Amino acid sequence: GAPMYGGAYSGEMAEQVRFAYEKYVKQILAKGLQYAKDHGLENVDVTMEESMSAEDALVRLAPDFDLIVMGTHGHKGATRLFLGSITEFVIRRVNTPVLAVRGTESESEADGREESLSEKRILLPFDGSLYSERALLAVTKFAKETGASIDLLYVHDKHSIADACPPNVPLHDVQAALVSSIETSVLAKGVALAKTVGQIDVKTRVEVTEQHPADFISHIVGNDYNMVVM
């Protein structure tokens, strides 16, 4: 989305600025198109959309697409969840699924990580909410087409279990009962929902941790998953 120029310039100067900017954008698009072709993608279209802001243009165009792919800062940890102003804006305002790709990973690092994976695996934190169900339905279609498996993950705070544990009842017993309940209710519901799309390999896991869920998820992803869907 190219911002409109003219507020700071007028007349011939404004046209010169617009021409120079359009030339710059076309060079970026041409570079992206060539990169896609070099990696075996032939059905790629490029376009320039003029708007007051990139965010507004993306939100306006979102309904025309099945998936939006955007880059992020790649910060880690519970205190560094900010994705980037444009990416976060779009995620919060569109119904189209958004794939946020960490921008700090080099191409060689990405290629090496992909080669280290023997199978396509997708991690989906799932709590049974409407939002997690929508994410699951969106990713199951992708998994079906690519042959990927899905791991449904429920992360529970260990401290909250300890706080709610009745007197004279072993914490281990309470935790085991909670995990069993989550498996048979929340995650079983997710598996059944995924199966409505087709024959997809869906696994479940419940993790009780003292870490913040964001930190825990970042820690377990490592080289085990190709994608995290939230």
Z-matrix of the N, CA and C atoms (Angstrom, degrees):
N
C 1 1.446
C 2 1.500 1 108.56
N 3 1.308 2 117.57 1 110.70
C 4 1.456 3 122.44 2 -179.32
C 5 1.516 4 109.86 3 -87.45
N 6 1.331 5 118.24 4 126.52
C 7 1.458 6 119.71 5 178.97
C 8 1.510 7 110.61 6 -67.93
N 9 1.337 8 116.25 7 149.76
C 10 1.460 9 120.39 8 179.75
C 11 1.518 10 109.07 9 -78.79
N 12 1.325 11 115.89 10 137.94
C 13 1.451 12 120.75 11 178.81
C 14 1.523 13 109.86 12 -107.90
N 15 1.284 14 116.61 13 157.22
C 16 1.450 15 120.70 14 178.27
C 17 1.518 16 111.42 15 142.96
N 18 1.336 17 117.71 16 -23.71
C 19 1.451 18 120.28 17 -178.59
C 20 1.520 19 111.64 18 -64.39
N 21 1.321 20 117.82 19 -40.77
C 22 1.465 21 121.16 20 -177.85
C 23 1.523 22 112.40 21 -94.10
N 24 1.338 23 116.72 22 -9.59
C 25 1.454 24 120.91 23 -177.68
C 26 1.521 25 108.95 24 -132.28
N 27 1.305 26 116.19 25 163.16
C 28 1.460 27 120.74 26 178.12
C 29 1.515 28 109.42 27 -147.67
N 30 1.332 29 114.86 28 159.28
C 31 1.455 30 120.36 29 174.98
C 32 1.513 31 113.92 30 60.87
N 33 1.310 32 115.44 31 -135.89
C 34 1.458 33 122.15 32 -175.95
C 35 1.527 34 111.92 33 -63.24
N 36 1.312 35 117.17 34 -36.32
C 37 1.459 36 120.65 35 -179.98
C 38 1.531 37 110.56 36 -63.34
N 39 1.334 38 116.50 37 -41.17
C 40 1.461 39 120.35 38 179.31
C 41 1.519 40 110.91 39 -62.22
N 42 1.323 41 117.36 40 -40.03
C 43 1.464 42 121.23 41 179.28
C 44 1.518 43 111.29 42 -67.33
N 45 1.330 44 116.50 43 -37.02
C 46 1.465 45 120.07 44 178.48
C 47 1.533 46 110.69 45 -66.07
N 48 1.322 47 115.81 46 -41.25
C 49 1.467 48 120.11 47 178.85
C 50 1.524 49 109.59 48 -64.95
N 51 1.343 50 117.19 49 -44.30
C 52 1.457 51 121.28 50 179.32
C 53 1.525 52 110.93 51 -61.67
N 54 1.318 53 117.30 52 -43.73
C 55 1.467 54 120.70 53 -179.91
C 56 1.524 55 111.14 54 -62.66
N 57 1.333 56 116.76 55 -44.40
C 58 1.462 57 120.92 56 -179.18
C 59 1.533 58 110.59 57 -64.35
N 60 1.331 59 116.63 58 -40.13
C 61 1.458 60 119.81 59 -178.91
C 62 1.524 61 110.90 60 -69.08
N 63 1.334 62 116.97 61 -42.51
C 64 1.462 63 119.96 62 178.75
C 65 1.527 64 110.89 63 -62.74
N 66 1.315 65 117.28 64 -36.97
C 67 1.467 66 120.86 65 177.35
C 68 1.520 67 110.58 66 -63.78
N 69 1.327 68 115.70 67 -41.34
C 70 1.462 69 121.31 68 179.07
C 71 1.532 70 110.57 69 -63.94
N 72 1.335 71 117.19 70 -44.83
C 73 1.458 72 121.12 71 -179.50
C 74 1.524 73 110.91 72 -64.46
N 75 1.321 74 117.15 73 -40.83
C 76 1.464 75 120.97 74 179.34
C 77 1.527 76 111.22 75 -62.15
N 78 1.330 77 116.58 76 -35.78
C 79 1.463 78 120.16 77 177.68
C 80 1.536 79 110.42 78 -66.03
N 81 1.331 80 116.56 79 -40.27
C 82 1.469 81 120.54 80 177.91
C 83 1.525 82 110.50 81 -63.91
N 84 1.337 83 116.82 82 -44.66
C 85 1.464 84 120.83 83 -179.27
C 86 1.521 85 111.23 84 -65.15
N 87 1.332 86 116.59 85 -39.18
C 88 1.458 87 120.33 86 178.71
C 89 1.522 88 110.75 87 -64.50
N 90 1.330 89 116.19 88 -38.06
C 91 1.460 90 120.34 89 177.69
C 92 1.524 91 110.20 90 -65.10
N 93 1.334 92 117.00 91 -42.27
C 94 1.459 93 120.69 92 178.56
C 95 1.515 94 112.22 93 -64.97
N 96 1.325 95 116.57 94 -40.28
C 97 1.459 96 120.95 95 178.83
C 98 1.519 97 111.07 96 -63.60
N 99 1.328 98 116.70 97 -41.87
C 100 1.454 99 120.21 98 179.37
C 101 1.516 100 111.45 99 -66.63
N 102 1.332 101 116.59 100 -38.02
C 103 1.465 102 121.05 101 177.68
C 104 1.524 103 110.07 102 -61.45
N 105 1.335 104 116.00 103 -43.85
C 106 1.468 105 120.11 104 179.64
C 107 1.525 106 110.81 105 -62.20
N 108 1.310 107 117.00 106 -43.69
C 109 1.464 108 120.78 107 -179.71
C 110 1.523 109 111.35 108 -66.15
N 111 1.324 110 116.27 109 -37.54
C 112 1.468 111 120.12 110 178.71
C 113 1.523 112 111.43 111 -64.00
N 114 1.326 113 116.74 112 -22.88
C 115 1.459 114 121.66 113 -179.39
C 116 1.522 115 112.06 114 -104.70
N 117 1.328 116 115.78 115 20.04
C 118 1.459 117 120.72 116 171.23
C 119 1.507 118 116.58 117 86.58
N 120 1.332 119 118.29 118 8.92
C 121 1.465 120 120.98 119 178.03
C 122 1.524 121 109.73 120 -96.01
N 123 1.315 122 116.82 121 115.49
C 124 1.458 123 121.27 122 -177.13
C 125 1.524 124 112.91 123 -100.62
N 126 1.333 125 116.68 124 -35.08
C 127 1.464 126 120.78 125 -176.49
C 128 1.526 127 110.33 126 -87.12
N 129 1.346 128 115.60 127 73.25
C 130 1.459 129 121.63 128 -176.74
C 131 1.527 130 109.19 129 -127.29
N 132 1.315 131 115.94 130 126.89
C 133 1.465 132 121.73 131 176.67
C 134 1.522 133 109.14 132 -109.69
N 135 1.313 134 116.58 133 148.60
C 136 1.461 135 121.67 134 175.80
C 137 1.522 136 109.00 135 -123.00
N 138 1.316 137 116.03 136 147.02
C 139 1.453 138 120.60 137 179.81
C 140 1.518 139 110.19 138 -152.83
N 141 1.318 140 116.31 139 155.23
C 142 1.461 141 122.22 140 173.66
C 143 1.525 142 107.57 141 -114.23
N 144 1.319 143 115.40 142 128.96
C 145 1.452 144 121.11 143 -179.54
C 146 1.520 145 108.67 144 -116.61
N 147 1.320 146 117.42 145 120.34
C 148 1.463 147 121.06 146 -179.75
C 149 1.510 148 110.18 147 -89.56
N 150 1.316 149 116.61 148 128.93
C 151 1.453 150 121.42 149 -177.08
C 152 1.520 151 109.05 150 -156.00
N 153 1.333 152 115.16 151 164.14
C 154 1.463 153 119.24 152 176.33
C 155 1.525 154 111.03 153 -66.65
N 156 1.335 155 117.42 154 -24.82
C 157 1.461 156 121.00 155 177.85
C 158 1.514 157 109.22 156 -154.66
N 159 1.325 158 115.97 157 153.08
C 160 1.460 159 120.75 158 177.63
C 161 1.521 160 110.42 159 -63.52
N 162 1.340 161 117.02 160 -37.96
C 163 1.457 162 120.53 161 -179.50
C 164 1.522 163 111.76 162 -58.67
N 165 1.339 164 116.73 163 -47.79
C 166 1.459 165 120.67 164 -178.41
C 167 1.528 166 111.09 165 -62.85
N 168 1.319 167 116.76 166 -39.47
C 169 1.465 168 120.36 167 -179.37
C 170 1.523 169 110.70 168 -65.10
N 171 1.323 170 116.73 169 -43.12
C 172 1.461 171 120.69 170 -178.83
C 173 1.531 172 111.59 171 -66.17
N 174 1.310 173 116.66 172 -41.64
C 175 1.463 174 120.43 173 178.40
C 176 1.528 175 110.24 174 -64.22
N 177 1.313 176 117.39 175 -40.57
C 178 1.464 177 121.61 176 179.83
C 179 1.527 178 111.99 177 -66.01
N 180 1.328 179 117.52 178 -37.26
C 181 1.458 180 121.61 179 -176.36
C 182 1.533 181 112.94 180 -86.72
N 183 1.318 182 117.77 181 -16.71
C 184 1.465 183 122.12 182 -173.46
C 185 1.526 184 114.43 183 -51.08
N 186 1.338 185 120.52 184 -43.08
C 187 1.468 186 119.88 185 -177.41
C 188 1.525 187 114.45 186 -61.60
N 189 1.333 188 117.30 187 -17.20
C 190 1.466 189 120.97 188 -178.79
C 191 1.527 190 112.62 189 -83.19
N 192 1.338 191 117.33 190 -3.09
C 193 1.460 192 120.35 191 -174.15
C 194 1.523 193 111.57 192 -128.22
N 195 1.347 194 115.00 193 155.81
C 196 1.463 195 121.62 194 178.74
C 197 1.520 196 112.21 195 -87.80
N 198 1.338 197 116.80 196 -22.70
C 199 1.466 198 120.99 197 -177.78
C 200 1.519 199 109.30 198 -154.79
N 201 1.330 200 116.05 199 138.69
C 202 1.460 201 122.35 200 174.92
C 203 1.524 202 107.83 201 -112.90
N 204 1.325 203 117.10 202 130.17
C 205 1.468 204 122.00 203 179.87
C 206 1.525 205 108.46 204 -112.95
N 207 1.336 206 115.45 205 126.02
C 208 1.467 207 120.02 206 -178.03
C 209 1.525 208 110.11 207 -138.17
N 210 1.309 209 115.88 208 154.38
C 211 1.457 210 121.38 209 178.40
C 212 1.518 211 111.37 210 -88.20
N 213 1.345 212 116.71 211 157.82
C 214 1.462 213 122.36 212 177.24
C 215 1.517 214 109.10 213 -130.19
N 216 1.335 215 115.30 214 171.16
C 217 1.467 216 120.70 215 177.70
C 218 1.517 217 111.75 216 -69.37
N 219 1.338 218 116.42 217 -30.13
C 220 1.462 219 119.60 218 -179.86
C 221 1.507 220 114.42 219 81.87
N 222 1.350 221 118.33 220 17.27
C 223 1.462 222 119.46 221 177.55
C 224 1.525 223 110.21 222 -67.43
N 225 1.316 224 117.09 223 149.92
C 226 1.458 225 122.05 224 -178.21
C 227 1.522 226 110.70 225 -112.51
N 228 1.333 227 115.19 226 159.86
C 229 1.449 228 120.67 227 173.00
C 230 1.511 229 113.33 228 96.10
N 231 1.326 230 114.92 229 160.70
C 232 1.463 231 120.85 230 -176.39
C 233 1.519 232 112.46 231 -64.37
N 234 1.326 233 117.41 232 -27.00
C 235 1.457 234 120.09 233 -177.67
C 236 1.518 235 112.01 234 -92.16
N 237 1.337 236 118.36 235 1.91
C 238 1.460 237 121.22 236 -177.92
C 239 1.514 238 110.50 237 -127.81
N 240 1.356 239 115.72 238 48.00
C 241 1.457 240 120.09 239 -176.39
C 242 1.520 241 112.97 240 -84.97
N 243 1.340 242 117.24 241 -7.46
C 244 1.451 243 120.46 242 -177.92
C 245 1.524 244 110.27 243 -63.18
N 246 1.326 245 117.32 244 120.92
C 247 1.461 246 121.23 245 -174.42
C 248 1.527 247 113.06 246 -82.72
N 249 1.296 248 116.70 247 -27.77
C 250 1.448 249 121.62 248 -167.97
C 251 1.516 250 105.96 249 133.09
N 252 1.320 251 117.67 250 136.51
C 253 1.460 252 120.68 251 -169.89
C 254 1.522 253 112.77 252 -57.17
N 255 1.335 254 118.30 253 -43.99
C 256 1.459 255 120.61 254 -177.25
C 257 1.523 256 110.63 255 -71.15
N 258 1.332 257 117.31 256 -46.58
C 259 1.462 258 120.95 257 -179.19
C 260 1.520 259 111.17 258 -60.44
N 261 1.325 260 116.72 259 -46.08
C 262 1.460 261 120.13 260 -179.79
C 263 1.526 262 111.16 261 -64.11
N 264 1.319 263 117.32 262 -40.73
C 265 1.461 264 122.30 263 178.82
C 266 1.520 265 110.46 264 -58.62
N 267 1.329 266 116.28 265 -47.00
C 268 1.463 267 120.89 266 -177.33
C 269 1.525 268 110.85 267 -66.87
N 270 1.336 269 117.60 268 -44.98
C 271 1.464 270 121.36 269 -179.49
C 272 1.521 271 111.16 270 -57.06
N 273 1.324 272 116.97 271 -38.46
C 274 1.459 273 121.18 272 -176.06
C 275 1.531 274 112.98 273 -77.55
N 276 1.334 275 117.66 274 -15.60
C 277 1.457 276 118.78 275 -170.57
C 278 1.528 277 116.03 276 -120.66
N 279 1.323 278 118.29 277 -1.55
C 280 1.464 279 119.11 278 -179.64
C 281 1.530 280 109.88 279 -118.47
N 282 1.325 281 115.36 280 153.95
C 283 1.463 282 120.96 281 175.22
C 284 1.517 283 111.86 282 -91.47
N 285 1.323 284 116.95 283 -16.54
C 286 1.463 285 121.24 284 177.67
C 287 1.529 286 109.67 285 -68.80
N 288 1.339 287 118.70 286 135.55
C 289 1.472 288 120.28 287 176.91
C 290 1.525 289 111.55 288 -57.14
N 291 1.326 290 116.32 289 140.03
C 292 1.470 291 122.12 290 179.92
C 293 1.521 292 109.03 291 -118.51
N 294 1.332 293 116.26 292 124.50
C 295 1.458 294 121.80 293 175.39
C 296 1.520 295 108.02 294 -97.25
N 297 1.349 296 117.14 295 110.52
C 298 1.453 297 122.47 296 179.81
C 299 1.525 298 108.60 297 -95.77
N 300 1.330 299 116.33 298 120.10
C 301 1.465 300 122.56 299 -175.51
C 302 1.519 301 109.25 300 -108.14
N 303 1.330 302 115.62 301 127.27
C 304 1.467 303 120.13 302 -179.96
C 305 1.519 304 110.39 303 -62.89
N 306 1.324 305 116.32 304 124.35
C 307 1.458 306 120.77 305 -173.54
C 308 1.504 307 115.54 306 -87.80
N 309 1.335 308 119.44 307 -2.60
C 310 1.459 309 121.23 308 -176.89
C 311 1.518 310 112.65 309 -90.86
N 312 1.341 311 117.14 310 -3.95
C 313 1.462 312 120.32 311 -178.73
C 314 1.514 313 109.97 312 -89.58
N 315 1.328 314 117.54 313 128.84
C 316 1.454 315 120.85 314 179.11
C 317 1.526 316 110.02 315 -74.64
N 318 1.332 317 116.21 316 164.12
C 319 1.458 318 119.99 317 -179.79
C 320 1.525 319 111.21 318 -62.79
N 321 1.323 320 117.49 319 -38.71
C 322 1.454 321 120.50 320 -179.60
C 323 1.530 322 110.83 321 -66.80
N 324 1.353 323 116.36 322 -37.54
C 325 1.460 324 120.28 323 177.66
C 326 1.526 325 110.32 324 -65.25
N 327 1.328 326 116.24 325 -41.79
C 328 1.469 327 120.53 326 179.97
C 329 1.521 328 110.65 327 -64.80
N 330 1.338 329 116.25 328 -43.42
C 331 1.459 330 119.80 329 179.30
C 332 1.525 331 111.02 330 -63.43
N 333 1.338 332 116.52 331 -40.31
C 334 1.460 333 119.94 332 -179.93
C 335 1.514 334 112.03 333 -66.40
N 336 1.346 335 116.44 334 -37.84
C 337 1.457 336 120.07 335 179.07
C 338 1.520 337 110.25 336 -67.38
N 339 1.339 338 117.21 337 -40.53
C 340 1.460 339 120.34 338 179.71
C 341 1.525 340 110.55 339 -64.20
N 342 1.346 341 116.94 340 -40.33
C 343 1.457 342 120.22 341 -178.94
C 344 1.520 343 111.69 342 -67.97
N 345 1.353 344 117.82 343 -26.90
C 346 1.458 345 120.78 344 -178.37
C 347 1.520 346 112.14 345 -76.59
N 348 1.326 347 117.63 346 -14.28
C 349 1.454 348 121.32 347 -179.76
C 350 1.520 349 110.14 348 -91.30
N 351 1.333 350 116.09 349 124.76
C 352 1.461 351 120.16 350 -178.90
C 353 1.515 352 111.79 351 -82.14
N 354 1.339 353 117.78 352 -15.42
C 355 1.452 354 121.55 353 179.11
C 356 1.520 355 109.64 354 -149.32
N 357 1.320 356 115.54 355 160.75
C 358 1.458 357 120.77 356 179.23
C 359 1.526 358 108.58 357 -81.99
N 360 1.342 359 116.68 358 120.69
C 361 1.456 360 120.95 359 -177.70
C 362 1.530 361 109.95 360 -130.97
N 363 1.333 362 115.09 361 136.41
C 364 1.457 363 122.00 362 -179.95
C 365 1.520 364 108.83 363 -120.27
N 366 1.322 365 116.90 364 131.38
C 367 1.458 366 121.85 365 176.81
C 368 1.524 367 108.99 366 -101.80
N 369 1.340 368 116.30 367 128.78
C 370 1.458 369 121.32 368 179.31
C 371 1.529 370 109.66 369 -129.49
N 372 1.329 371 118.47 370 103.12
C 373 1.466 372 120.13 371 172.30
C 374 1.531 373 108.34 372 -61.26
N 375 1.325 374 116.90 373 125.07
C 376 1.466 375 121.52 374 -171.53
C 377 1.524 376 110.18 375 -133.54
N 378 1.352 377 116.40 376 124.41
C 379 1.469 378 120.19 377 179.70
C 380 1.523 379 112.22 378 -121.98
N 381 1.331 380 117.15 379 9.14
C 382 1.449 381 120.29 380 178.28
C 383 1.512 382 114.65 381 84.01
N 384 1.330 383 118.19 382 -0.51
C 385 1.455 384 121.14 383 179.58
C 386 1.525 385 110.28 384 -74.22
N 387 1.329 386 116.25 385 165.34
C 388 1.454 387 120.98 386 178.60
C 389 1.521 388 111.06 387 -58.70
N 390 1.336 389 116.33 388 -38.14
C 391 1.460 390 120.31 389 -178.34
C 392 1.533 391 111.25 390 -66.68
N 393 1.326 392 116.52 391 -42.06
C 394 1.463 393 118.50 392 179.33
C 395 1.523 394 110.87 393 -70.05
N 396 1.327 395 118.12 394 -31.54
C 397 1.459 396 120.92 395 176.35
C 398 1.534 397 110.58 396 -67.01
N 399 1.317 398 116.65 397 -41.15
C 400 1.474 399 120.09 398 177.59
C 401 1.529 400 110.71 399 -63.18
N 402 1.331 401 115.86 400 -41.41
C 403 1.463 402 119.78 401 178.40
C 404 1.521 403 110.60 402 -63.47
N 405 1.338 404 116.14 403 -39.48
C 406 1.461 405 120.62 404 -179.37
C 407 1.523 406 111.28 405 -65.79
N 408 1.316 407 117.02 406 -44.33
C 409 1.465 408 120.26 407 179.17
C 410 1.526 409 111.21 408 -62.51
N 411 1.326 410 116.08 409 -37.87
C 412 1.458 411 119.76 410 179.89
C 413 1.522 412 111.49 411 -67.05
N 414 1.332 413 116.68 412 -42.54
C 415 1.459 414 119.56 413 -174.68
C 416 1.525 415 112.42 414 -79.96
N 417 1.343 416 118.08 415 -25.04
C 418 1.461 417 119.40 416 179.42
C 419 1.523 418 111.25 417 -64.59
N 420 1.319 419 116.31 418 -34.86
C 421 1.466 420 119.60 419 177.22
C 422 1.528 421 110.44 420 -64.10
N 423 1.336 422 115.26 421 -41.24
C 424 1.459 423 120.32 422 178.13
C 425 1.524 424 110.22 423 -65.89
N 426 1.336 425 116.79 424 -43.35
C 427 1.467 426 121.25 425 -179.78
C 428 1.518 427 111.22 426 -62.90
N 429 1.315 428 116.73 427 -39.05
C 430 1.456 429 120.86 428 -179.55
C 431 1.526 430 111.02 429 -63.60
N 432 1.323 431 116.27 430 -39.58
C 433 1.469 432 120.77 431 -178.09
C 434 1.519 433 112.74 432 -75.82
N 435 1.325 434 117.24 433 -29.77
C 436 1.469 435 121.31 434 -175.54
C 437 1.517 436 113.75 435 -101.71
N 438 1.343 437 117.39 436 -9.41
C 439 1.456 438 120.03 437 -178.06
C 440 1.516 439 113.79 438 77.07
N 441 1.329 440 117.24 439 19.68
C 442 1.463 441 120.91 440 -179.25
C 443 1.525 442 110.80 441 -82.62
N 444 1.324 443 116.31 442 155.02
C 445 1.457 444 122.08 443 173.80
C 446 1.524 445 108.67 444 -99.52
N 447 1.326 446 116.10 445 158.09
C 448 1.461 447 121.68 446 -177.98
C 449 1.524 448 109.84 447 -122.25
N 450 1.318 449 116.63 448 131.11
C 451 1.459 450 122.42 449 172.54
C 452 1.525 451 108.42 450 -105.96
N 453 1.334 452 116.96 451 116.43
C 454 1.458 453 121.26 452 174.59
C 455 1.526 454 108.66 453 -86.60
N 456 1.314 455 116.57 454 124.27
C 457 1.469 456 121.56 455 -175.43
C 458 1.520 457 110.94 456 -118.35
N 459 1.329 458 115.87 457 130.27
C 460 1.463 459 121.58 458 172.48
C 461 1.528 460 107.04 459 -116.85
N 462 1.328 461 116.27 460 121.42
C 463 1.467 462 121.28 461 -179.42
C 464 1.527 463 108.62 462 -107.55
N 465 1.329 464 116.39 463 126.09
C 466 1.470 465 120.85 464 -178.99
C 467 1.519 466 110.00 465 -120.10
N 468 1.317 467 115.27 466 140.51
C 469 1.458 468 122.18 467 -179.94
C 470 1.542 469 110.50 468 -75.12
N 471 1.321 470 116.39 469 121.42
C 472 1.459 471 121.12 470 -177.78
C 473 1.521 472 111.89 471 -65.66
N 474 1.338 473 116.85 472 -33.80
C 475 1.461 474 120.14 473 -177.35
C 476 1.531 475 111.05 474 -64.81
N 477 1.336 476 117.31 475 -36.91
C 478 1.463 477 120.09 476 -178.78
C 479 1.529 478 110.95 477 -67.43
N 480 1.331 479 117.10 478 -30.98
C 481 1.471 480 120.31 479 176.76
C 482 1.522 481 110.09 480 -68.29
N 483 1.315 482 115.66 481 -43.30
C 484 1.466 483 119.93 482 -179.96
C 485 1.523 484 110.95 483 -63.64
N 486 1.331 485 116.72 484 -39.22
C 487 1.465 486 120.59 485 -179.21
C 488 1.529 487 111.35 486 -66.68
N 489 1.336 488 116.90 487 -32.32
C 490 1.465 489 120.80 488 -176.56
C 491 1.533 490 113.00 489 -93.55
N 492 1.309 491 116.61 490 -3.01
C 493 1.467 492 120.44 491 -176.39
C 494 1.535 493 111.09 492 -69.33
N 495 1.338 494 117.96 493 124.60
C 496 1.468 495 120.65 494 179.72
C 497 1.533 496 110.94 495 -64.95
N 498 1.320 497 116.41 496 155.12
C 499 1.474 498 119.45 497 177.77
C 500 1.534 499 110.66 498 -62.27
N 501 1.300 500 115.71 499 147.24
C 502 1.473 501 123.34 500 176.27
C 503 1.524 502 113.45 501 65.41
N 504 1.335 503 117.48 502 13.51
C 505 1.469 504 121.40 503 175.59
C 506 1.521 505 107.84 504 -112.58
N 507 1.318 506 117.83 505 122.16
C 508 1.471 507 119.98 506 -178.74
C 509 1.538 508 111.74 507 -57.36
N 510 1.311 509 115.49 508 134.01
C 511 1.461 510 120.62 509 179.79
C 512 1.521 511 111.20 510 -58.53
N 513 1.326 512 116.39 511 -36.03
C 514 1.458 513 120.66 512 -179.18
C 515 1.526 514 111.25 513 -61.51
N 516 1.332 515 116.66 514 -39.51
C 517 1.466 516 120.76 515 -179.74
C 518 1.532 517 111.12 516 -66.95
N 519 1.324 518 115.37 517 -42.10
C 520 1.475 519 119.59 518 178.84
C 521 1.522 520 110.31 519 -64.16
N 522 1.317 521 116.41 520 -42.26
C 523 1.464 522 120.61 521 -179.91
C 524 1.523 523 111.02 522 -64.88
N 525 1.331 524 117.05 523 -42.04
C 526 1.462 525 121.07 524 179.74
C 527 1.524 526 110.89 525 -63.66
N 528 1.332 527 116.92 526 -40.80
C 529 1.463 528 120.93 527 179.18
C 530 1.525 529 110.66 528 -65.60
N 531 1.315 530 116.83 529 -39.49
C 532 1.456 531 121.09 530 179.82
C 533 1.523 532 110.91 531 -65.57
N 534 1.319 533 116.61 532 -45.48
C 535 1.464 534 121.21 533 179.46
C 536 1.523 535 110.38 534 -60.14
N 537 1.340 536 116.29 535 -43.47
C 538 1.463 537 120.63 536 179.32
C 539 1.526 538 111.11 537 -62.50
N 540 1.332 539 116.83 538 -41.02
C 541 1.454 540 121.53 539 179.62
C 542 1.529 541 111.46 540 -64.32
N 543 1.329 542 116.36 541 -41.59
C 544 1.464 543 120.63 542 179.21
C 545 1.520 544 110.32 543 -65.41
N 546 1.324 545 116.45 544 -41.00
C 547 1.466 546 120.98 545 -179.47
C 548 1.530 547 111.27 546 -62.56
N 549 1.340 548 116.84 547 -44.38
C 550 1.469 549 120.95 548 -172.62
C 551 1.523 550 113.37 549 -84.70
N 552 1.310 551 117.22 550 -14.83
C 553 1.459 552 119.48 551 -179.30
C 554 1.520 553 111.89 552 -111.87
N 555 1.320 554 116.70 553 -70.23
C 556 1.468 555 121.16 554 -174.82
C 557 1.528 556 112.22 555 -64.88
N 558 1.340 557 117.14 556 -56.88
C 559 1.462 558 120.07 557 -173.67
C 560 1.532 559 111.91 558 -72.74
N 561 1.316 560 117.75 559 -33.38
C 562 1.466 561 120.17 560 176.57
C 563 1.526 562 110.24 561 -62.36
N 564 1.315 563 115.97 562 -36.14
C 565 1.462 564 121.06 563 176.68
C 566 1.521 565 110.68 564 -63.68
N 567 1.334 566 116.10 565 -39.32
C 568 1.463 567 120.54 566 178.42
C 569 1.515 568 112.20 567 -65.83
N 570 1.322 569 116.57 568 -42.06
C 571 1.466 570 120.82 569 178.59
C 572 1.520 571 110.13 570 -61.67
N 573 1.330 572 116.87 571 -45.27
C 574 1.459 573 120.99 572 -179.90
C 575 1.528 574 111.00 573 -62.47
N 576 1.331 575 116.30 574 -38.74
C 577 1.459 576 120.64 575 179.21
C 578 1.524 577 111.05 576 -65.20
N 579 1.329 578 116.75 577 -41.70
C 580 1.467 579 120.58 578 179.31
C 581 1.522 580 111.20 579 -64.57
N 582 1.319 581 116.90 580 -36.36
C 583 1.455 582 120.91 581 -177.58
C 584 1.524 583 112.26 582 -68.17
N 585 1.344 584 117.78 583 -18.82
C 586 1.460 585 119.85 584 177.89
C 587 1.517 586 111.58 585 -68.46
N 588 1.332 587 116.49 586 -20.58
C 589 1.462 588 120.56 587 179.64
C 590 1.522 589 111.16 588 -83.73
N 591 1.325 590 117.30 589 -32.58
C 592 1.458 591 121.16 590 -179.41
C 593 1.514 592 111.53 591 160.47
N 594 1.321 593 115.84 592 -173.15
C 595 1.460 594 121.24 593 179.91
C 596 1.524 595 109.22 594 -78.30
N 597 1.326 596 115.56 595 98.48
C 598 1.457 597 122.48 596 -177.52
C 599 1.529 598 108.87 597 -125.10
N 600 1.319 599 115.66 598 139.31
C 601 1.465 600 121.21 599 178.37
C 602 1.524 601 108.80 600 -77.12
N 603 1.337 602 116.73 601 107.31
C 604 1.461 603 121.68 602 -178.48
C 605 1.523 604 109.65 603 -120.21
N 606 1.323 605 116.86 604 124.73
C 607 1.460 606 122.59 605 176.81
C 608 1.520 607 108.71 606 -115.46
N 609 1.326 608 116.83 607 160.47
C 610 1.462 609 121.32 608 179.96
C 611 1.515 610 110.43 609 -128.20
N 612 1.319 611 115.15 610 152.67
C 613 1.463 612 120.12 611 174.85
C 614 1.527 613 108.91 612 -153.51
N 615 1.323 614 115.51 613 139.79
C 616 1.467 615 122.42 614 175.40
C 617 1.520 616 107.33 615 -115.16
N 618 1.310 617 116.75 616 129.84
C 619 1.458 618 121.33 617 179.71
C 620 1.524 619 109.66 618 -123.14
N 621 1.317 620 116.01 619 127.18
C 622 1.459 621 121.83 620 174.59
C 623 1.516 622 107.13 621 -104.49
N 624 1.320 623 117.37 622 120.30
C 625 1.456 624 120.61 623 -171.22
C 626 1.523 625 111.36 624 -140.75
N 627 1.309 626 115.22 625 156.30
C 628 1.460 627 121.37 626 175.26
C 629 1.526 628 110.53 627 -89.19
N 630 1.330 629 117.12 628 -8.77
C 631 1.448 630 121.45 629 -179.10
C 632 1.530 631 111.19 630 -81.36
N 633 1.320 632 116.13 631 160.65
C 634 1.457 633 120.81 632 170.01
C 635 1.527 634 107.31 633 -65.21
N 636 1.334 635 118.74 634 139.58
C 637 1.469 636 120.46 635 -178.59
C 638 1.525 637 114.20 636 -51.17
N 639 1.340 638 117.53 637 -39.90
C 640 1.462 639 120.05 638 179.94
C 641 1.521 640 111.71 639 -63.43
N 642 1.338 641 116.16 640 -41.89
C 643 1.462 642 120.17 641 178.35
C 644 1.527 643 110.50 642 -66.11
N 645 1.328 644 116.03 643 -40.80
C 646 1.463 645 119.58 644 -178.64
C 647 1.526 646 110.89 645 -64.95
N 648 1.320 647 116.11 646 -44.90
C 649 1.473 648 120.21 647 -179.86
C 650 1.522 649 110.38 648 -62.73
N 651 1.334 650 116.45 649 -43.03
C 652 1.469 651 119.69 650 178.42
C 653 1.522 652 111.06 651 -60.71
N 654 1.327 653 115.70 652 -35.60
C 655 1.465 654 120.53 653 -177.38
C 656 1.527 655 112.10 654 -70.52
N 657 1.337 656 117.16 655 -42.00
C 658 1.461 657 119.17 656 -174.45
C 659 1.523 658 113.00 657 -80.86
N 660 1.323 659 117.09 658 -19.95
C 661 1.467 660 118.98 659 -177.49
C 662 1.525 661 110.28 660 -61.53
N 663 1.342 662 116.25 661 -58.62
C 664 1.460 663 120.65 662 176.51
C 665 1.507 664 113.30 663 40.39
N 666 1.308 665 116.19 664 -124.76
C 667 1.457 666 122.00 665 178.78
C 668 1.528 667 112.43 666 -104.14
N 669 1.346 668 116.83 667 17.49
C 670 1.463 669 120.05 668 -175.44
C 671 1.515 670 113.89 669 -91.80
N 672 1.318 671 117.87 670 -18.37
C 673 1.469 672 120.40 671 -173.97
C 674 1.529 673 111.41 672 -132.57
N 675 1.334 674 113.92 673 146.43
C 676 1.458 675 120.17 674 175.44
C 677 1.519 676 111.78 675 -84.04
N 678 1.343 677 115.16 676 -26.60
C 679 1.457 678 119.42 677 -172.56
C 680 1.526 679 110.30 678 -153.98
N 681 1.334 680 116.14 679 144.85
C 682 1.455 681 122.09 680 172.12
C 683 1.522 682 106.90 681 -117.68
N 684 1.334 683 116.56 682 127.31
C 685 1.465 684 121.65 683 -178.04
C 686 1.517 685 108.88 684 -114.84
N 687 1.342 686 115.94 685 129.59
C 688 1.470 687 120.97 686 -178.95
C 689 1.523 688 109.11 687 -139.16
